[in-house]
Amino acid sequence: MIVAGMAMASIVASAQYKDVAEPAHASSDTTFLTLDQALEIALSENVSVKVADKDIEKAGYAKKGTYASLFPQVDASGNFQRTIKKQVMYMDFDMSSMFPGDSTGTSLPGGSDSGKSSGGGIEVGRWNTWSAGINAMMPIVNVQLWESIKLSGQDVELAVEKARSSRLDMVTQVKQAFYSVLLAKEAFNVYKSVYENAVDNFKQTEMRYNAQKASELEYTRAKATVANAIPNVYNAESSIILALWQLKAVMGVDLDEAIDVAGSLEDYSDNMTYDMSLSDSLSLDYNTTMRQLAIQAEELATNIRIQKAAYLPTLSVAYAYQYYAMENSFKFSQYHWTPYSYVGISLNIPIFSGGKRQNQVRQAKVQAAQLDLQMRETERQLKIGIRQYLTTMQTNLKSYVAAQDAVQTAQKAYDISAESYKVGRSTITDLNDAQLALTQSRLAVSQAVYNFEVAKAQLEQVIGYDFIDEEGNVDLENR
């Protein structure tokens, strides 16, 4: 019965090994993407990038709308007015004799009856007044309008820079998500190797136990080691799935899309270089935050000029052509339409506004001073960030070199411990300790590469050389 139980345990362990041998997310129709391919897809599918492009389009329409203020504004109008009580006109002499009543006894306008009802005045106008025409107006001299056009152009520049910022942020997110998938896969390989070693050690222990060369304690501990290794493999596999979901989300593709990442973290170890002296030479000229603040400073300077322009006169030209008709009835065929038109120039000279314009200028200057302080503080924080990322890269490069040496030493120690355990010169505890040291060193190598690449991606985002052409202008199509 004991021998049958040992055989059953071995079968269970082998079955468990088959279940965790391959990650569940892998399939035959999976598409493997490189980092550049993932970035290319994200640039066309990422939602934040599309929203930023819409902001550029919106700012462009706003700019065109501001330019339209320079052209004549032409409006057609129509009006109907029904008089409830007519206006009365008074003269300094008696007008009743000039408008006697007719033979029917009806008083004419200004007649004796009319004079009595209106207190000696004359009712003017008719009950129905109709008008229709075209009005046009165009500014000739308006400094505020001209400065507003400049401000709308700066709004477009700011929208373009914000779109570039969205792309830079998206690139960094894709890189981090891509490296996270590679790190999760490395962890899965490490824990799967640990599980495989645990299964092999359990088989050795089982044979020694059956041959009465190993104690029940060793057998139980070997079996427990296999059981403890299984959850780590499943957790690592789950980490791969979660990391892939995150990558798909930042790329803007469907979460059920069968994609995976190509390569390994070791492929990026050859490019692990750093230079701390670059912290003082790296320029923030292309940093998107600083460029946005610079554009906002230009906008505030333009706003100050706009507020000051409120003191200046404005000159505009106006034209109108209208038809009028005034009748007491609604017999339109008998209406007599009279044209009326004019053209004129209007000059408006600001004189006094109770200090409103002066306070608006002061407010704009205070905003500009606030932004200047903000730019200085932002520049200081960005320079600190550059040094921090370079220090992180330096630290992880050293950690990578040390971890590589540790892996070689730990691997040698594990091989020696495994051979010693086979011949009975070491215990299962010694073997487990060697396995733990090997696992930690292998994970440390992958973690060092991951931390280095993430810090490098963040440094590249701060520097902001992506989406800039050779002349330093924003190019949203190419990196």
Residue pairs with C-beta under 8 A, 6 or more apart in sequence:
3 210
6 206
6 209
6 210
9 206
9 223
10 202
10 203
10 206
13 199
13 202
13 203
13 223
13 226
14 199
16 226
16 230
17 195
17 196
17 199
20 192
20 195
20 230
20 233
20 234
20 237
21 192
23 185
23 188
23 237
23 240
24 237
24 241
25 237
25 240
25 241
25 244
25 260
26 260
27 258
29 258
30 258
30 259
30 260
31 257
31 258
31 259
31 260
32 259
32 260
32 261
32 262
33 41
33 259
33 260
33 261
33 262
34 261
34 262
34 263
35 174
35 175
35 178
35 261
35 263
38 174
38 178
38 247
38 251
38 261
39 171
39 174
39 175
39 479
41 251
41 252
41 253
42 49
42 170
42 171
42 174
42 250
42 251
42 252
43 49
43 167
43 170
44 252
45 251
45 252
45 253
46 170
46 250
46 251
46 252
47 252
48 166
48 169
48 170
49 163
49 166
49 167
49 170
49 252
51 166
52 159
52 162
52 163
52 165
52 166
52 167
53 163
53 476
55 159
55 162
55 163
56 156
56 159
56 160
56 163
58 159
59 152
59 155
59 156
59 158
59 159
60 156
62 152
62 155
62 156
63 149
63 152
63 153
63 155
63 156
65 152
66 148
66 149
66 151
66 152
67 149
67 152
69 139
69 145
69 148
69 149
70 138
70 139
70 145
70 149
71 138
72 136
72 137
72 138
73 136
73 137
73 138
74 134
74 135
74 136
75 134
75 135
75 136
76 132
76 133
76 134
76 135
77 131
77 132
77 133
77 134
77 135
77 322
78 131
78 132
79 129
79 130
79 131
79 132
80 128
80 129
80 130
81 128
81 129
81 130
82 127
82 128
82 129
83 125
83 126
83 127
83 128
83 129
86 123
86 124
86 125
86 127
87 123
87 124
87 125
88 118
88 119
88 121
88 122
88 123
88 124
89 121
89 122
89 123
89 124
90 119
90 120
90 121
90 122
91 121
91 122
94 115
94 120
95 110
95 115
95 120
95 122
96 110
96 111
96 112
96 115
96 120
98 110
99 107
99 108
99 109
99 110
99 111
99 114
99 122
100 108
100 111
100 112
101 107
101 108
101 111
101 112
101 113
102 108
107 113
107 114
108 114
109 122
109 123
109 124
110 122
110 123
114 122
114 123
115 121
115 122
125 326
126 326
126 327
126 328
127 327
127 328
128 325
128 326
128 327
128 328
128 329
128 330
129 324
129 325
129 326
130 324
130 325
130 326
130 327
130 335
131 322
131 323
131 324
131 325
132 322
132 323
133 320
133 321
133 322
133 323
133 340
133 341
134 320
134 321
134 322
135 318
135 319
135 320
135 322
136 318
136 319
136 320
137 316
137 317
137 318
137 319
138 316
138 317
139 145
139 314
139 315
139 316
140 315
140 316
140 317
140 345
141 313
141 314
141 315
142 314
142 315
142 316
143 309
143 312
143 314
144 306
144 309
144 310
144 312
144 314
147 302
147 305
147 306
147 309
148 306
150 302
151 299
151 302
151 303
151 306
154 295
154 298
154 299
154 302
155 299
157 295
158 292
158 295
158 296
158 299
160 474
160 476
161 288
161 291
161 292
161 295
161 474
162 292
163 476
164 288
164 464
164 467
164 474
164 476
165 288
165 289
165 292
167 466
167 467
167 476
168 288
168 461
168 464
168 466
168 467
169 461
170 250
171 457
171 461
171 466
171 479
172 457
172 458
172 460
172 461
173 250
174 247
174 250
174 251
175 453
175 454
175 457
176 454
176 457
177 243
177 246
177 247
177 249
177 250
178 247
178 261
179 265
179 268
179 450
179 453
179 454
179 457
180 243
180 246
180 247
180 450
181 240
181 243
181 244
181 247
181 260
181 261
182 261
182 263
182 264
182 265
182 450
183 243
183 265
183 446
183 447
183 450
184 236
184 239
184 240
184 242
184 243
185 240
185 261
185 264
186 264
186 265
186 443
186 446
187 236
187 239
187 443
187 446
188 233
188 236
188 237
188 239
188 240
190 236
190 439
190 442
190 443
190 446
191 229
191 232
191 233
191 235
191 236
191 439
192 233
192 236
193 442
194 229
194 232
194 435
194 439
195 226
195 229
195 230
195 232
195 233
197 414
197 418
197 435
198 222
198 225
198 226
198 228
198 229
198 435
199 226
201 222
201 225
201 418
201 421
201 428
201 431
202 222
202 223
202 225
202 226
204 421
204 422
205 214
205 218
205 219
205 222
205 223
205 428
206 219
206 222
208 214
208 218
208 424
209 215
209 216
209 218
209 219
213 424
214 424
218 427
218 428
221 428
221 429
221 432
222 428
225 428
225 432
244 259
244 260
244 261
245 255
247 259
247 261
248 254
248 255
248 257
248 259
249 255
253 259
265 446
265 449
265 450
265 453
266 449
268 449
268 452
268 453
269 400
269 449
272 393
272 396
272 397
272 400
272 449
272 452
273 397
274 390
274 393
274 394
274 397
275 390
276 387
276 390
276 391
276 394
278 390
279 383
279 386
279 387
279 390
282 386
282 463
283 463
284 290
284 379
284 382
284 383
284 462
284 463
284 464
285 472
286 463
286 464
286 465
286 468
286 472
287 382
287 462
287 463
287 464
288 464
289 378
289 382
290 375
290 378
290 379
290 382
291 464
293 371
293 374
293 375
293 378
294 375
296 371
297 368
297 371
297 372
297 375
300 364
300 367
300 368
300 371
301 368
303 364
303 367
304 361
304 364
304 365
304 368
307 357
307 360
307 361
307 363
307 364
308 361
310 350
310 357
310 360
311 350
311 357
312 350
313 347
313 348
313 349
313 350
314 347
314 348
315 345
315 346
315 347
315 348
316 345
316 346
316 348
317 343
317 344
317 345
317 346
318 342
318 343
318 344
318 345
318 346
319 341
319 342
319 343
319 344
320 340
320 341
320 342
320 343
321 339
321 340
321 341
322 339
322 340
322 341
323 337
323 338
323 339
323 340
324 337
324 338
324 339
324 340
325 335
325 336
325 337
325 338
327 334
327 335
327 336
350 357
382 462
385 458
385 462
386 459
386 462
386 463
389 455
389 456
389 458
389 459
389 462
390 459
392 451
392 452
392 455
393 452
393 455
393 456
393 459
396 448
396 449
396 451
396 452
396 455
397 448
397 452
399 444
399 447
399 448
399 451
400 445
400 448
400 449
400 452
403 441
403 444
403 445
403 448
404 445
406 437
406 441
406 444
407 438
407 441
407 442
407 445
409 441
410 434
410 437
410 438
410 440
410 441
410 442
411 438
413 434
413 437
413 438
414 431
414 434
414 435
414 437
414 438
416 434
417 426
417 430
417 431
417 433
417 434
418 431
418 434
420 426
420 430
421 427
421 428
421 430
421 431
460 466
466 479
467 474
467 475
467 476
467 478
467 479
468 474
468 475
469 475
469 478
